[in-house]
Amino acid sequence: MMGFIFVLDGFESYPESIKPRLGELIKMKHGKLVTSILVLSLAAVTAAFASMAEARSLEQIKASGELLVGSTGDYKPMSYLNKETGKYEGFDAEMAQSLAKYLGVKLKYVPTTWKTLQADTMADKFDVAMSGITVTDARKKVMTMSDGYLTFGKTILVTKNKAGQFKELNDVNQPTVRVMYNPGGTNEKFAKEMTPKAQLMMHEHNAEIPGLVGEGKADVMITETMEARRYAKDNPKVAAPLVDKPFTENHFGVLMKQGYPKLEAAVNDWMKTIKGNGTMAKWEDLYIK
Protein backbone atom coordinates (compact mmCIF):
# COMPACT_ATOMS: atom_id res chain seq x y z
CA MET A 1 0.00 0.00 0.00
CA MET A 2 1.32 3.42 -0.88
CA GLY A 3 2.29 5.58 2.06
CA PHE A 4 2.32 9.36 2.38
CA ILE A 5 4.29 11.99 4.23
CA PHE A 6 2.67 15.37 4.54
CA VAL A 7 5.30 18.08 4.65
CA LEU A 8 3.34 20.83 6.32
CA ASP A 9 4.26 24.45 5.89
CA GLY A 10 4.66 25.87 9.40
CA PHE A 11 3.36 22.70 11.14
CA GLU A 12 4.31 23.97 14.60
CA SER A 13 2.12 27.01 14.12
CA TYR A 14 -1.03 24.98 13.48
CA PRO A 15 -3.69 24.89 16.23
CA GLU A 16 -3.08 22.05 18.69
CA SER A 17 -6.63 20.81 18.12
CA ILE A 18 -5.92 19.79 14.50
CA LYS A 19 -2.50 18.20 14.95
CA PRO A 20 -3.85 14.78 16.05
CA ARG A 21 -5.99 14.61 12.92
CA LEU A 22 -3.02 15.53 10.76
CA GLY A 23 -1.02 12.80 12.43
CA GLU A 24 -3.56 10.25 11.29
CA LEU A 25 -2.92 11.32 7.73
CA ILE A 26 0.79 10.58 7.98
CA LYS A 27 1.02 6.87 7.14
CA MET A 28 4.06 4.59 6.76
CA LYS A 29 4.04 0.82 6.48
CA HIS A 30 6.66 -1.62 7.83
CA GLY A 31 9.24 1.16 8.05
CA LYS A 32 9.64 1.35 4.25
CA LEU A 33 10.42 4.60 2.54
CA VAL A 34 7.34 6.36 1.36
CA THR A 35 6.81 6.84 -2.32
CA SER A 36 4.84 10.05 -2.44
CA ILE A 37 5.14 13.46 -0.84
CA LEU A 38 2.28 15.89 -0.65
CA VAL A 39 2.94 19.47 0.40
CA LEU A 40 0.02 21.26 1.96
CA SER A 41 -0.08 24.95 2.79
CA LEU A 42 -1.12 26.27 6.19
CA ALA A 43 -4.11 27.98 4.65
CA ALA A 44 -5.40 24.77 3.11
CA VAL A 45 -5.05 22.76 6.31
CA THR A 46 -6.65 25.46 8.42
CA ALA A 47 -9.59 25.70 6.04
CA ALA A 48 -10.05 21.93 5.97
CA PHE A 49 -10.33 21.70 9.73
CA ALA A 50 -11.88 25.08 10.54
CA SER A 51 -15.13 23.66 11.81
CA MET A 52 -13.34 21.35 14.23
CA ALA A 53 -10.96 24.03 15.56
CA GLU A 54 -13.68 26.57 16.19
CA ALA A 55 -16.31 24.33 17.82
CA ARG A 56 -18.31 26.30 20.42
CA SER A 57 -16.23 29.42 20.13
CA LEU A 58 -17.50 32.58 21.80
CA GLU A 59 -19.07 33.60 18.52
CA GLN A 60 -20.86 30.27 18.14
CA ILE A 61 -22.10 30.37 21.73
CA LYS A 62 -23.67 33.74 21.06
CA ALA A 63 -25.07 32.57 17.72
CA SER A 64 -26.64 29.50 19.36
CA GLY A 65 -28.32 31.62 22.02
CA GLU A 66 -27.28 29.21 24.79
CA LEU A 67 -24.40 28.86 27.21
CA LEU A 68 -23.84 25.21 28.13
CA VAL A 69 -22.66 25.00 31.74
CA GLY A 70 -21.37 21.77 33.24
CA SER A 71 -22.19 21.18 36.92
CA THR A 72 -21.83 18.25 39.29
CA GLY A 73 -24.85 19.59 41.19
CA ASP A 74 -23.65 18.07 44.46
CA TYR A 75 -21.70 20.82 46.17
CA LYS A 76 -23.45 23.02 48.71
CA PRO A 77 -23.24 25.99 48.82
CA MET A 78 -21.63 26.36 45.38
CA SER A 79 -23.83 24.51 42.89
CA TYR A 80 -26.48 22.11 44.11
CA LEU A 81 -29.31 20.47 42.18
CA ASN A 82 -32.47 20.79 44.28
CA LYS A 83 -34.31 17.53 43.57
CA GLU A 84 -37.61 19.00 44.68
CA THR A 85 -37.54 21.99 42.34
CA GLY A 86 -35.26 20.57 39.66
CA LYS A 87 -33.24 23.79 39.76
CA TYR A 88 -29.57 24.46 40.49
CA GLU A 89 -28.92 26.58 43.57
CA GLY A 90 -25.92 28.23 45.21
CA PHE A 91 -23.08 30.64 44.62
CA ASP A 92 -21.96 29.15 41.30
CA ALA A 93 -25.56 28.85 40.15
CA GLU A 94 -25.79 32.62 40.54
CA MET A 95 -22.48 32.91 38.68
CA ALA A 96 -23.72 30.78 35.79
CA GLN A 97 -26.91 32.80 35.39
CA SER A 98 -24.92 36.03 35.54
CA LEU A 99 -22.39 34.89 32.93
CA ALA A 100 -25.13 33.82 30.53
CA LYS A 101 -26.80 37.21 30.92
CA TYR A 102 -23.47 38.98 30.36
CA LEU A 103 -23.02 37.08 27.08
CA GLY A 104 -26.60 37.77 26.06
CA VAL A 105 -27.69 34.13 25.93
CA LYS A 106 -29.81 31.65 27.88
CA LEU A 107 -28.36 29.26 30.44
CA LYS A 108 -28.52 25.50 29.90
CA TYR A 109 -27.04 23.05 32.40
CA VAL A 110 -25.22 19.86 31.41
CA PRO A 111 -24.80 17.32 34.24
CA THR A 112 -21.27 16.03 34.89
CA THR A 113 -19.44 14.30 37.74
CA TRP A 114 -16.14 14.92 39.50
CA LYS A 115 -14.81 11.66 38.05
CA THR A 116 -15.67 12.64 34.46
CA LEU A 117 -15.23 16.42 34.72
CA GLN A 118 -11.96 16.57 32.79
CA ALA A 119 -13.06 14.10 30.11
CA ASP A 120 -16.38 15.90 29.64
CA THR A 121 -14.60 19.24 29.35
CA MET A 122 -12.17 17.89 26.76
CA ALA A 123 -15.04 16.30 24.83
CA ASP A 124 -16.86 19.65 24.42
CA LYS A 125 -19.93 18.47 26.33
CA PHE A 126 -20.30 22.01 27.66
CA ASP A 127 -18.75 25.43 27.15
CA VAL A 128 -17.74 26.09 30.75
CA ALA A 129 -17.98 24.19 34.03
CA MET A 130 -18.95 25.89 37.28
CA SER A 131 -19.58 23.91 40.46
CA GLY A 132 -16.99 24.87 43.03
CA ILE A 133 -14.02 23.78 40.90
CA THR A 134 -10.64 24.34 42.49
CA VAL A 135 -7.92 26.01 40.45
CA THR A 136 -4.99 23.56 40.34
CA ASP A 137 -1.76 23.33 38.35
CA ALA A 138 -2.78 19.88 37.12
CA ARG A 139 -6.01 21.21 35.63
CA LYS A 140 -4.28 24.24 34.13
CA LYS A 141 -1.84 21.99 32.25
CA VAL A 142 -4.57 20.38 30.17
CA MET A 143 -7.50 22.80 30.43
CA THR A 144 -8.12 26.51 30.84
CA MET A 145 -9.16 28.01 34.16
CA SER A 146 -10.38 31.54 34.67
CA ASP A 147 -9.07 34.01 37.18
CA GLY A 148 -9.75 32.72 40.68
CA TYR A 149 -12.54 33.77 43.01
CA LEU A 150 -13.26 33.19 46.71
CA THR A 151 -10.57 31.95 49.09
CA PHE A 152 -11.04 28.64 50.86
CA GLY A 153 -9.12 25.57 51.97
CA LYS A 154 -9.34 21.87 52.68
CA THR A 155 -10.84 20.92 56.01
CA ILE A 156 -12.86 18.16 57.64
CA LEU A 157 -16.49 17.50 58.49
CA VAL A 158 -16.85 15.02 61.35
CA THR A 159 -19.45 13.16 63.38
CA LYS A 160 -20.62 15.66 66.01
CA ASN A 161 -19.86 13.56 69.08
CA LYS A 162 -16.28 12.95 67.86
CA ALA A 163 -15.41 16.58 67.12
CA GLY A 164 -13.23 16.91 70.23
CA GLN A 165 -10.72 14.30 69.08
CA PHE A 166 -9.71 16.21 65.93
CA LYS A 167 -7.44 19.13 66.74
CA GLU A 168 -5.05 18.86 63.77
CA LEU A 169 -4.59 16.92 60.54
CA ASN A 170 -2.44 14.28 62.22
CA ASP A 171 -5.45 13.29 64.35
CA VAL A 172 -7.21 12.34 61.13
CA ASN A 173 -4.27 10.37 59.76
CA GLN A 174 -4.72 7.45 62.17
CA PRO A 175 -5.50 3.76 61.47
CA THR A 176 -8.67 3.90 63.59
CA VAL A 177 -10.19 6.86 61.72
CA ARG A 178 -12.59 6.22 58.82
CA VAL A 179 -12.14 8.93 56.18
CA MET A 180 -14.69 9.26 53.39
CA TYR A 181 -14.25 11.19 50.13
CA ASN A 182 -15.82 11.42 46.69
CA PRO A 183 -13.88 10.18 43.63
CA GLY A 184 -12.23 12.17 40.89
CA GLY A 185 -11.58 15.55 42.49
CA THR A 186 -9.20 17.28 44.85
CA ASN A 187 -10.85 15.69 47.91
CA GLU A 188 -9.70 12.25 46.77
CA LYS A 189 -6.19 13.53 46.06
CA PHE A 190 -5.94 15.19 49.46
CA ALA A 191 -7.25 12.14 51.32
CA LYS A 192 -4.79 9.77 49.68
CA GLU A 193 -1.80 12.06 50.02
CA MET A 194 -2.40 13.53 53.47
CA THR A 195 -4.26 10.79 55.37
CA PRO A 196 -2.80 7.53 53.99
CA LYS A 197 -2.78 5.79 57.39
CA ALA A 198 -6.52 6.25 57.88
CA GLN A 199 -9.21 3.86 56.68
CA LEU A 200 -9.98 5.48 53.33
CA MET A 201 -13.54 5.05 52.07
CA MET A 202 -14.61 6.24 48.64
CA HIS A 203 -18.27 7.14 48.14
CA GLU A 204 -19.57 7.97 44.68
CA HIS A 205 -21.98 10.78 45.54
CA ASN A 206 -20.46 13.76 47.31
CA ALA A 207 -23.81 15.16 48.49
CA GLU A 208 -24.53 11.96 50.44
CA ILE A 209 -21.29 11.93 52.47
CA PRO A 210 -22.26 14.51 55.13
CA GLY A 211 -25.33 12.46 56.00
CA LEU A 212 -23.28 9.27 56.22
CA VAL A 213 -20.80 10.99 58.54
CA GLY A 214 -23.68 12.24 60.67
CA GLU A 215 -25.04 8.68 60.91
CA GLY A 216 -21.64 7.41 62.07
CA LYS A 217 -20.92 5.35 58.94
CA ALA A 218 -17.68 7.32 58.58
CA ASP A 219 -15.82 9.52 61.05
CA VAL A 220 -14.50 12.20 58.73
CA MET A 221 -15.33 13.73 55.38
CA ILE A 222 -12.55 15.44 53.46
CA THR A 223 -14.11 18.64 52.13
CA GLU A 224 -13.60 22.38 51.85
CA THR A 225 -14.38 25.25 54.20
CA MET A 226 -17.36 26.44 52.12
CA GLU A 227 -19.06 23.06 52.18
CA ALA A 228 -18.11 22.27 55.77
CA ARG A 229 -19.68 25.47 57.11
CA ARG A 230 -22.89 24.87 55.18
CA TYR A 231 -23.39 21.28 56.36
CA ALA A 232 -22.39 22.04 59.96
CA LYS A 233 -25.05 24.74 59.93
CA ASP A 234 -27.75 22.57 58.31
CA ASN A 235 -27.09 19.21 59.99
CA PRO A 236 -26.89 19.02 63.82
CA LYS A 237 -25.22 15.60 63.62
CA VAL A 238 -21.98 16.90 62.07
CA ALA A 239 -19.34 19.45 63.05
CA ALA A 240 -16.46 21.30 61.39
CA PRO A 241 -13.92 21.66 64.22
CA LEU A 242 -11.03 22.95 62.05
CA VAL A 243 -12.94 25.11 59.60
CA ASP A 244 -11.15 28.26 60.77
CA LYS A 245 -7.74 26.60 60.34
CA PRO A 246 -7.85 25.14 56.80
CA PHE A 247 -5.03 22.86 55.70
CA THR A 248 -4.61 24.61 52.34
CA GLU A 249 -5.39 27.92 50.64
CA ASN A 250 -7.16 27.69 47.30
CA HIS A 251 -9.46 29.51 44.89
CA PHE A 252 -12.32 28.45 42.67
CA GLY A 253 -12.33 29.04 38.92
CA VAL A 254 -14.42 28.61 35.79
CA LEU A 255 -13.21 25.58 33.81
CA MET A 256 -12.96 25.60 30.01
CA LYS A 257 -11.33 23.61 27.25
CA GLN A 258 -8.05 25.01 25.97
CA GLY A 259 -7.97 26.87 22.68
CA TYR A 260 -10.76 29.42 23.16
CA PRO A 261 -8.97 32.69 24.06
CA LYS A 262 -11.94 34.93 23.27
CA LEU A 263 -14.18 32.93 25.58
CA GLU A 264 -11.54 32.97 28.32
CA ALA A 265 -11.15 36.74 27.95
CA ALA A 266 -14.92 37.27 28.09
CA VAL A 267 -15.21 35.15 31.26
CA ASN A 268 -12.40 37.06 32.97
CA ASP A 269 -13.82 40.43 31.92
CA TRP A 270 -17.22 39.43 33.32
CA MET A 271 -15.60 38.27 36.56
CA LYS A 272 -13.78 41.58 36.99
CA THR A 273 -17.12 43.32 36.55
CA ILE A 274 -19.01 41.37 39.20
CA LYS A 275 -16.09 41.63 41.62
CA GLY A 276 -15.85 45.36 41.06
CA ASN A 277 -19.53 46.25 41.36
CA GLY A 278 -20.13 44.29 44.58
CA THR A 279 -22.29 41.55 43.03
CA MET A 280 -19.92 38.76 44.06
CA ALA A 281 -19.74 40.14 47.61
CA LYS A 282 -23.54 39.99 47.86
CA TRP A 283 -23.55 36.33 46.81
CA GLU A 284 -20.82 35.61 49.33
CA ASP A 285 -22.96 37.13 52.10
CA LEU A 286 -25.95 35.11 50.92
CA TYR A 287 -24.37 31.70 50.44
CA ILE A 288 -21.00 31.57 52.17
CA LYS A 289 -20.94 33.65 55.35
N, C-alpha and C positions, 0 to 999 in steps of 0.2 A: 504494500500500500504506500502511496506517495505521501511523504511527510512535508511539513511546511515550517518555516521559521518566519515570523513576522518581525521585521526590523522596524521598530516604531520610532518615528521622529519625536524626540523629547519624551520618551516613555516615562521618565521619573516625574515629569510635570503633569501626567494624567491624574485625574481624581482617583483616590484610593478605592472608591466604590466600584470602578470598572476594571481595575487590574486583575482581580480573580477571573473575570470573564475572558479577558484577553489571554490569560494564562492557559485557559482551556483550548484556545485556538492554536496554541503552539504545540505541535505534535511531532514526536520522533519515535521511531520504532526500532527496538533491539539495538540501540546505540549507533545505528548506521547514519552516514552523512545524509542530510536531506538533499533533495534534488531540485527544490524550487524555493525561491525567495520572493516574498511579496512585501513591498514597501508601502506602508500606509501613512498618511499624513495625520497630524494631530487633529486637524479639523474634521477629517473623515471619521476618525474613531469617536471623537466627542459627539458628533452628530448621530452616529449609529447607536450610541448608548445614552443619549440625552434623557430619554424618559426614565431610565433606571436611576441615573445620577441625581435627578431632580425630584424624586418621589416625595410627596408631602413637604415641599418647600414652603416657606412662609407665603409665597404668592399662591400656591395651590391650596393651602389651608384657608386663606381668605376667599379664594374662588369657590371652594366647596361649601363655605358658610358654616363649617363646623370645626371645632377644636377637639381632637380626640385625646382624652386625658386618661392615662393608666393609673389605677389605684388598687391597692390591696384591700382597702375597705375594712381593715381590722385594727386600726391604730388610733385609739382615743388618746388625746383629744385632737389629733391631726386630721385624719380622714377615716371616717367610720360609716359603714353602710348600716343605716337603721332598718332592720328587717321589718319593722311594723309599718314604716312609711315608704320604704323602698328608696329613700333618698340618702345621699352622702352628707355627712355632717362633720363639723370641726374646722380647725384653723386652715388646713390645706384645701378643704372644700370651699371655703371663702376665697382662698387664693385662686383656685381653678375658675370659679365663676368670674372673679375680677379680671383674670388674664383673658378669658374669652371675650368679655366686654371690651377690654382694651384693644383687642384685635378686630373687634366688630363682627364677631361670629357667635354661634350658639355653642354651648358646652355639651359634649357627649362623653360619658364615661365608658372606659373599657376595663373590665376586671382583669387583674393580674395577681400574682402571688410573689412573696419574697423569693421563693425558690426559682421562679421563672422570670423574675423582673429583668435581668440582663438579657436573656434570650428574647423576651418579648420586645424589649426596646430595640435590639439589633434587627429584629424581624419586621420592624415598622408596623407593629400592631397598634401603636398610638403615636401621637406627635410628641407629647411630653408625659412624664410620670410625676405625680405629686401625691405623696402619702406618708410624709415624715421620713424622707429618704436622706440618709446621712451622706455628706460630702466626704469621700475617701479617695486616697491616691489610687487605689486599685480600680475604682469606678472611672476615675478621670483618665486612666490609661486607655480605656477601650470605649468610653462613652463621653458625652459632654455634660457637665454640670454647671448650672448657673452660679451666679454670685450667691454666697451663703446668707441665710437668715436664721434668726433665733440662735441663742447659745444654750447648749444643754450638755449632758454627759451621761455616761453609763452609770447605772445604780441598780439597786435590788428592790424587789417587792417580796415581802415575806409573810408567812402565816402570823397573824396578830399575836398569838400567845408565845411566839418564839422571837419576837422582835428584840428582846433584851440580849440575846446571845450573839447578835451581829453588830459588832462595833467597828470592824474594818474588813477589808477584802479577804484577808487571811482567814477570818472566821468562816467565810463561805467555802474556801478551798480546803475542806476537810472531808475525809472518807465517809463520815456519817451524815453529811449534808446532801440532800437531794435537790439538784439544780435543774430547773426546766427552762427550755428555750425553744423558739420557733426556728425552723430550718431556712437556710438560704440568705440570711442577712447578717448584719453586724453583731446581733445578739449571739448567734451561733459561734461566730469567730471569737468573740470575747469570752464566752463560756469555755470553749476548748483551750484557748491560750492562757487564760488567767485563773481558771478553776479546774485544772486537769485532775486533781486528786478527789474532787467531789463525785458523787453519783450523778452523771450527766444524763438527762432525760429529754429527748426531743419530742415535741408535740407539734403536730402539723398546723394547727390553727392558733395564731397568736392571741386572738380575742378571747379564747377559752382558758388560757393559762392563769390569769388572775383568779378566776373562779376555782380552778383546781388547787391553786395554792391556798386559797381561803378554806377549802374543804380538807386541807391537810394531805392531799395526794402528792404534793411536792412541798419542800420547805422554802425554796427560793425561786423567784423568776428573775432572769437577767433581762433588764429593760432599760429605759431611759428616764431621765428626771421628769419629762413632760407626762409620760404615760403613768409613771409611778405616783405622781401627785394626784392625777385624775382618779385612778383606781382606789388609792388610799382614802380619798374623799368620798367616793361612791359606795365602797364596799367595807363595812365595819369588820370584816373577818381578815383583812390584810393591812399591812403597815409598810411604810417606806422609811426605815430608821436612818438611812444614810443619804437621803435625798438632797440634803444641803451640803454634802461632801462628795460630789460625783467623782468617779474614778478617772474620767476623761473629760476633755473639753472639745465639743464638736459643733457643727452647724448643719442645718438642713439645706437642701438645694433642689432645684427643678432638674430632673433627669431628661436628657435628650440623646438621640443618636448622633454620632459625629458626622460632620460634613454639611451642616446647615447653619452657616455663620449668620445669615440674616435673621433666622429664627432665634438663635442664641442672643443676638444683639437686641432684638425686640423684647425678649423675656427679661434681660438685664435692665433695659430702659424702663420697662413697666415696674420692675422691682424697686428701682431707684425712686420712681414716682410715689409708690404706696408707702415706702419708708419715709420719704420726705414730707408727705402731706398728713402723716399721722394715722393713716388707715391701718397699717400693720400694727401699730401700738394699740389701737382699739380692739383688734382681734386678739391680741395678746392678753389684754385685760379680760376679754370675754371668755376665752378658752383655756388660757394657760395659768394665769395668776389666781 
